[in-house]
Amino acid sequence: MKKLLLVIALFLPLSYFAPIDNTLNAEIVIPPYAKWGRMAMEETKAKYPNAQIIDYLHIGKETNGDTSVEKFKLWLKGEEKEFGVFIDISFNSKTDEVIKITYKETDR
């Protein structure tokens, strides 16, 4: 019976499931680390201008008093090799002023 309902649902018009005005309600959620992720990518592009960023990972955030660190791992493809770069962005938690950015290359 469930399969039959699924098959029927596949052939119903979208208006059957959407509100009468046929608009879909969607909420875009921007994660709190988004601006730091953009900064990590921009700074990495500047540091490695001949490499292409092919993957991005937000590792997490650490806070200690007034200082926070957003941690990322980017995977880059250079002319001769692929490699990872761990990027830590340290900043003042209250003012968002960047204290320092560190990079550490890795082969995995």
Secondary structure as GFF3:
##gff-version 3
##sequence-region A 1 108
A	DSSP	alpha_helix	2	11	.	.	.	ID=ss1
A	DSSP	alpha_helix	14	17	.	.	.	ID=ss2
A	DSSP	alpha_helix	34	47	.	.	.	ID=ss3
A	DSSP	beta_strand	52	64	.	.	.	ID=ss4
A	DSSP	beta_strand	67	77	.	.	.	ID=ss5
A	DSSP	beta_strand	82	92	.	.	.	ID=ss6
A	DSSP	beta_strand	98	106	.	.	.	ID=ss7
###
